[in-house]
Amino acid sequence: MVRTPDDPQVLLLTSEMFPFSKTGGLADVMGALPVALHRAGVRVAVCTPFYGRLSAGGHEVRLVQERCPVGFPWAPITAEIYRTEYHGVPVYFIGRSEYFDRRYYYNTYSGDYFDNCERFTFFVRASLQWARQMKTAPAVIHAHDWQSALAPAFLHYLRSSDPFWKDTKSVFTIHNLAFQGRFSNRLFEGSGLPTEAWNQEGVEFFGDFNLLKGGIAYADAVTTVSPSYSREILSPKFGCGMEGILSKRRDVLHGILNGADYDVWGPHDDRYLPCSYASDDSSGKIECKKALIRELWLADQLEDRPLLSFIGRLRKQKGIDLLIEILPQLMNKGLGVVVLGEGNLEYEQRLMELVEEYPGTLAVVIGYSEDLAHRIHAASDIFLMPSRYEPCGLTQMYALRFGTPPVATAVGGLIDTIVSYPSPYATGFTFAKPEAKLFLSAINQALRLWNNKASWRSMVRRAMKQAFTWERSAEQYVKLYKSIGMTIESD
């Protein structure tokens, strides 16, 4: 059957997508992967929630269906479907104000929203109902993280009851195994899944309803966002309790490294920077450093001293506690440190206390600013990423392209993207375990090399030439789609 222009071969489900919604790396991935698949010749579309905080990003968003039937959590319930186009990719927004018109996407400082299970079950069911109205079913439903993880479970049972879905396959991508969507077992009742899904091989997890486990259990293929992470999560250390079912499904488990969107993240033509620069000319990076020092009211003498930066969530996973522990020792070296992020209130408070102790050399910005993140990457000399685990990581890829060698823990995607010193091909520095003394030792190693200007410039040039492109990642996804029986038609 011939598809209409809006009938996708691949339908991606995601809880956030740059530039429309963003809390972290998932949004950046979902802003780039669909576009890369489209450019690879795949007819692709995206379903994502219509948040009250939605940014139109300069794109026209229009209502295409006012009452799309969903029937969850009660029979007459419906969704509004909105549509826009992003670089040739149709994007459908699933709207219902009581679920998505909120200040935050998933939680407040007090904790997760009490109805997150209901909100994202609704999102998945509404997305499938919208797709059901198309003339032809998608060849693949590709769900991302726990918020979309029930899609493979629903599809598994729909294939046997509705001929429309009989040839549709599913792929589930784990962006961070630690966030699972784990809820009370009573919420399974009425979810729309049949009772046979409630077992140890399905969505049941130690008596709870686990959405992410549903994606792992029922998808035709399961992926993680880096090869190293796909191996790590088979062990109890990184498996977050899922190592058992992941080991059982290891034959369908794949690690596909995320890419970086260099059209957005790169110093060659960045609208957020005061000037551009390239690997063979560092003068622009020096000017970016001077500009950031003035912007953040740092001391002028830092222009000639190392400037270190951290951008990320202020959570233990990201190792912010390790940075806080060694900050006094770093400050005593006469260098500068910039921190951008938000998260744990205790970490936020401690960082602001340290700013009072080290005025002019430590700058902390609580929150997240897209434009400031670009300027920090461009202005810094060394990027800090002491993660306890890192499924892929994107900020180290951005740092490399901006000529800011990272100091990072040797875990997950950081292993796959950073060549560690003293290799002659080194692009950064890694340390074996998330311990403060090892982190500090690696920073000291970087500082020593920074003082050797010729060697440092060589590393910076190598770092800036690294190319973790989405085109390469898209090719691997297309290959995966084909391997599980899907025929990818060209437009």
C-alpha positions in Angstrom: 0.0 0.0 0.0 1.3 3.5 -0.9 1.8 5.7 2.1 0.4 9.3 2.2 3.0 12.0 2.9 2.1 12.0 6.6 2.1 8.2 7.0 5.5 7.6 8.6 7.5 4.4 8.2 9.0 5.1 11.6 7.1 6.8 14.4 9.2 8.0 17.3 7.7 8.6 20.7 9.5 10.9 23.1 8.6 13.0 26.2 10.8 15.9 25.0 12.3 17.2 21.8 14.5 20.2 21.2 13.6 23.0 20.3 10.1 22.5 21.6 10.8 21.0 25.1 14.0 20.2 27.0 15.3 19.1 30.4 18.5 17.4 29.2 20.2 15.2 26.6 17.0 13.3 25.6 15.7 16.5 24.0 18.9 17.1 22.0 18.9 13.5 20.8 15.3 13.7 19.7 15.8 17.0 18.0 18.6 15.5 15.9 17.8 11.8 15.3 14.5 12.2 13.4 16.1 14.7 11.1 19.1 12.4 10.5 16.7 9.5 9.7 14.7 11.8 7.3 17.9 12.7 5.5 18.8 9.0 5.3 15.6 8.5 3.3 13.3 7.3 6.0 9.8 8.7 6.2 9.7 9.6 9.9 7.4 11.4 12.3 7.5 12.2 16.1 4.9 12.2 18.8 5.6 14.2 21.9 3.4 15.9 24.6 2.0 19.4 24.1 3.3 21.0 27.3 2.2 24.3 28.7 5.8 25.3 28.6 6.1 24.3 24.9 8.4 26.5 22.9 7.2 26.9 19.3 10.8 27.6 18.3 9.7 29.8 15.4 7.6 27.0 13.9 3.9 27.2 13.2 2.0 24.8 15.4 -1.6 24.1 14.3 -4.5 22.0 15.7 -5.2 19.0 13.4 -7.7 17.1 15.5 -9.7 18.3 18.4 -11.0 15.1 19.9 -8.8 12.1 19.2 -10.3 9.2 21.1 -8.1 7.7 23.8 -10.4 6.1 26.3 -7.9 6.3 29.2 -8.2 6.7 32.1 -12.0 6.7 31.5 -14.0 5.9 28.4 -14.9 9.3 26.8 -11.4 10.9 27.3 -9.8 12.5 24.2 -6.7 14.3 23.2 -6.0 17.3 21.0 -3.4 16.7 18.3 -1.3 19.5 17.1 1.2 19.5 14.2 4.3 21.3 13.0 7.2 20.4 10.8 10.8 20.5 11.9 13.4 20.2 9.1 11.1 18.1 7.0 9.9 15.9 9.9 6.2 16.0 11.0 6.0 16.5 14.7 2.7 15.7 16.4 2.0 17.1 19.9 -0.4 15.2 22.2 -2.4 17.7 24.2 -4.6 17.5 27.3 -4.2 20.4 29.6 -4.8 18.6 32.9 -1.8 16.4 32.2 0.7 18.6 30.4 -0.1 22.3 31.2 2.3 22.5 34.1 5.3 24.5 35.1 7.6 21.5 35.0 7.6 18.4 32.8 8.0 15.6 35.3 8.5 16.9 38.8 9.0 19.9 41.1 11.6 20.3 43.9 9.2 18.4 46.1 9.2 15.3 44.0 7.6 13.6 41.0 4.1 14.5 39.9 1.7 12.1 41.6 0.0 11.2 38.3 3.1 10.6 36.1 2.0 7.0 35.4 -1.4 8.2 34.2 0.1 11.1 32.3 2.5 9.1 30.2 0.2 6.1 29.8 -2.2 8.5 28.3 0.5 10.0 26.1 1.5 6.5 24.7 -2.1 5.4 24.2 -3.0 8.7 22.5 0.0 8.4 20.2 -1.0 4.9 19.1 -4.6 6.0 18.6 -3.5 8.9 16.5 -1.3 6.5 14.4 -4.3 4.2 14.1 -6.1 6.8 12.1 -3.4 6.8 9.4 -4.0 4.8 6.2 -1.0 2.5 6.8 0.6 1.5 10.0 4.2 2.6 10.7 6.8 -0.1 10.0 8.2 0.6 13.4 7.3 2.3 16.6 10.5 3.6 18.2 9.9 4.5 21.9 12.4 6.4 24.1 12.9 6.1 27.8 10.3 5.2 30.5 7.8 7.8 29.5 7.2 6.1 26.2 8.1 2.5 27.2 4.6 1.1 27.3 4.4 1.5 23.5 6.1 -1.8 22.7 4.0 -3.6 25.4 0.7 -2.2 23.9 1.9 -3.0 20.4 2.8 -6.6 21.4 -0.8 -7.3 22.3 -2.4 -5.1 19.6 -0.7 -7.2 16.9 -2.8 -10.2 17.8 -6.1 -8.3 18.1 -5.9 -5.6 15.4 -4.8 -6.5 11.9 -3.7 -2.9 11.4 -0.7 -3.5 13.6 0.2 -7.0 12.5 3.4 -6.1 10.6 4.6 -3.2 12.9 7.8 -3.8 14.9 9.0 -1.9 17.9 12.3 -0.6 19.1 12.9 0.7 22.6 15.8 3.0 23.5 17.1 3.3 27.1 18.6 6.8 27.6 19.1 6.3 31.3 18.3 3.1 33.1 18.1 4.7 36.5 14.8 6.4 35.6 12.3 3.6 35.2 8.8 4.9 35.8 8.1 2.6 38.8 4.6 2.9 40.2 2.2 1.1 42.5 0.7 -2.1 41.2 -2.8 -0.7 41.5 -2.0 1.6 38.5 -1.6 -1.5 36.3 -5.3 -2.1 36.6 -7.1 0.0 34.0 -3.9 0.8 32.1 -5.3 -1.1 29.1 -2.7 -3.9 29.2 -4.1 -7.4 29.6 -3.7 -9.3 32.8 -1.1 -11.6 31.2 1.3 -8.7 31.0 1.5 -8.8 34.9 4.4 -11.2 35.4 8.1 -11.3 36.0 8.8 -11.5 32.3 6.4 -8.5 31.7 5.8 -5.2 33.5 5.8 -6.5 37.1 8.9 -5.6 39.1 9.0 -6.6 42.8 5.3 -6.1 43.0 5.3 -2.7 41.3 4.2 -1.6 37.8 7.5 -0.7 36.0 7.0 1.1 32.7 10.6 0.9 31.5 10.6 -2.9 32.1 7.6 -3.1 29.7 9.7 -1.6 27.0 12.6 -4.0 27.6 10.3 -7.0 27.9 8.2 -6.5 24.7 10.3 -4.5 22.2 11.6 -6.4 19.1 14.9 -4.6 19.6 16.3 -2.8 22.7 19.0 -0.2 22.3 21.1 2.0 24.6 22.9 5.1 23.6 26.5 3.8 23.6 28.2 0.5 23.1 29.9 0.6 26.5 26.7 1.3 28.4 25.0 -1.6 26.7 27.6 -3.9 28.2 27.7 -2.2 31.6 24.0 -2.6 32.3 24.2 -6.3 32.1 26.0 -6.2 35.5 24.5 -5.5 39.0 26.7 -2.4 39.3 25.0 -0.5 36.5 21.9 -2.6 35.9 19.6 -0.8 38.4 17.8 -4.1 39.1 17.2 -4.7 35.4 20.3 -6.8 34.7 18.3 -10.0 34.9 15.7 -9.2 32.1 18.4 -7.4 30.1 20.6 -10.5 30.2 17.7 -12.6 29.0 17.2 -10.2 26.1 20.8 -9.6 25.4 20.4 -11.1 21.9 18.2 -8.1 21.0 20.2 -5.5 22.9 22.3 -3.1 20.9 24.5 -0.1 21.8 24.3 2.7 19.2 26.3 5.8 20.1 24.4 9.1 20.1 25.6 11.8 17.7 26.2 15.5 18.2 24.3 18.1 16.2 27.3 20.1 15.0 25.0 22.5 13.2 23.8 23.6 16.7 26.9 22.8 18.8 30.1 24.1 17.2 32.2 27.2 17.3 32.4 27.7 13.5 29.0 29.5 13.3 27.3 29.8 16.7 24.8 32.6 17.1 25.4 32.5 20.9 29.1 33.3 20.8 30.7 36.7 20.5 33.0 35.4 17.8 33.6 32.1 15.9 36.8 30.1 15.7 38.2 26.9 14.2 40.8 24.2 15.1 43.5 26.0 13.2 42.9 29.4 14.8 42.3 29.7 18.6 42.2 33.5 18.7 38.4 33.4 18.7 38.3 31.0 21.7 40.5 33.5 23.6 38.0 36.3 22.9 35.1 34.0 24.0 37.0 33.4 27.3 37.5 37.1 27.9 33.8 37.8 27.1 32.6 35.1 29.6 34.9 36.4 32.3 33.3 39.8 32.0 29.7 38.4 31.7 30.1 36.4 35.0 32.0 39.1 36.8 35.1 36.9 37.2 38.6 38.3 37.8 40.5 39.7 34.8 43.6 37.7 35.7 41.7 34.5 34.8 42.3 35.4 31.1 45.8 34.0 31.5 44.9 31.1 33.8 43.0 27.9 33.3 39.2 28.2 33.3 37.4 24.9 34.2 33.7 24.3 33.7 30.8 21.9 34.7 27.5 21.9 32.9 24.9 19.4 34.0 22.3 18.3 36.5 23.4 18.9 40.1 22.9 15.2 41.1 25.0 12.5 42.5 25.0 10.7 39.2 26.8 13.6 37.6 29.5 13.6 40.3 28.7 17.2 41.5 29.5 16.1 45.0 33.0 15.1 43.9 33.5 18.5 42.4 32.2 20.3 45.5 34.6 18.2 47.6 37.7 19.3 45.7 36.7 22.8 44.9 38.7 24.4 47.8 41.8 22.6 46.5 41.2 23.8 43.0 40.5 27.4 44.1 43.9 27.4 45.9 45.6 26.9 42.5 44.6 30.3 41.3 42.4 29.1 38.5 38.7 29.7 37.7 35.7 27.4 37.8 32.2 27.9 36.2 29.2 25.7 37.1 25.9 25.8 35.3 23.1 23.5 36.4 20.2 22.8 38.8 19.0 19.8 40.8 19.6 18.8 44.4 18.9 21.8 46.7 21.6 20.8 49.1 24.2 20.9 46.3 22.8 24.2 45.0 23.1 25.7 48.5 26.7 24.5 49.0 27.8 25.8 45.7 26.4 29.3 46.5 28.2 29.2 49.8 31.5 28.5 48.0 30.9 31.4 45.6 30.9 33.6 48.7 34.2 32.1 49.8 35.9 32.5 46.3 34.5 35.6 44.7 36.0 36.4 41.3 37.2 32.9 40.7 34.1 30.7 41.1 30.9 31.4 39.2 27.7 29.4 39.8 24.6 29.8 37.7 21.6 27.8 39.1 19.2 26.7 36.3 19.9 26.0 32.7 20.4 28.5 29.9 21.0 27.2 26.3 22.9 30.3 25.2 25.0 30.4 28.3 25.9 26.7 27.9 27.3 27.5 24.5 29.4 30.4 25.8 30.7 28.3 28.7 31.8 25.5 26.3 33.5 28.0 24.0 35.2 30.0 26.8 36.5 27.1 29.0 39.9 25.5 28.8 38.9 22.2 30.6 35.5 20.6 30.9 34.7 18.5 34.0 32.5 15.4 33.8 33.0 13.2 36.9 29.9 11.1 36.3 29.3 7.9 38.3 27.6 6.5 35.2 27.0 8.0 31.8 24.8 6.2 29.3 26.2 8.3 26.5 26.7 11.9 27.4 26.5 14.7 24.9 28.3 17.5 26.7 31.7 15.9 26.4 31.0 15.7 22.6 30.2 19.4 22.6 33.3 20.2 24.7 35.5 18.3 22.3 34.1 20.3 19.3 34.6 23.6 21.2 38.2 22.7 21.8 37.7 22.1 25.6 39.3 18.8 26.5 37.2 16.9 29.1 38.3 15.4 32.4 35.8 12.5 32.8 35.2 9.2 34.6 35.9 6.2 32.4 32.3 4.9 32.2 29.7 4.4 29.5 29.7 6.7 26.6 32.6 8.7 28.0 34.8 5.7 27.2 33.5 5.6 23.7 34.1 9.2 22.9 37.3 10.3 24.8 40.7 9.1 23.9 42.6 9.4 27.2 46.0 11.0 27.8 48.8 9.9 27.6 47.8 8.3 24.3 49.4 10.1 21.4 45.9 10.4 20.0 44.5 11.8 23.3 41.6 14.2 23.2 41.0 14.4 27.0 41.6 12.8 30.4 39.8 9.9 32.1 40.0 8.5 35.6 39.1 4.9 36.6 36.6 5.4 39.4 34.3 8.2 40.7 36.5 9.1 43.6 37.5 12.7 44.6 41.3 12.0 44.8 41.3 10.3 41.3 39.3 13.2 39.9 41.7 15.7 41.3 44.7 13.8 40.1 43.3 13.8 36.5 42.6 17.5 36.7 46.2 18.1 37.8 47.4 16.0 34.9 45.3 18.3 32.6 46.7 21.4 34.2 50.3 20.3 33.7 49.6 19.7 30.0 47.8 23.1 29.8 51.1 24.7 30.8 52.8 23.0 27.9 51.3 25.3 25.2 52.4 23.3 22.2 51.2 20.0 23.5 47.9 21.5 24.7 47.3 23.1 21.3 47.8 19.7 19.6 45.3 18.1 21.9 42.8 20.9 21.3 43.1 20.4 17.6 42.6 16.7 17.8 39.6 17.2 20.0 38.0 19.7 17.6 38.4 17.3 14.7 36.4 14.5 16.4 33.1 13.8 14.5 30.4 11.9 16.3 27.8 12.6 13.6 24.1 11.8 13.6 24.4 10.6 10.1 26.5 7.7 11.3 24.1 7.0 14.1 21.1 7.1 11.8 22.8 4.6 9.5 23.1 2.1 12.4 19.4 2.6 13.3 18.3 2.0 9.8 20.4 -1.2 9.7 18.8 -2.2 13.0 15.3 -1.5 11.7 16.0 -3.7 8.6 17.5 -6.5 10.8 14.2 -7.1 12.6 12.2 -7.4 9.4 11.3 -3.9 8.4 11.4 -2.8 4.8 12.5 0.8 4.6 11.0 2.5 1.6 12.5 5.6 0.1 10.3 8.7 -0.2 
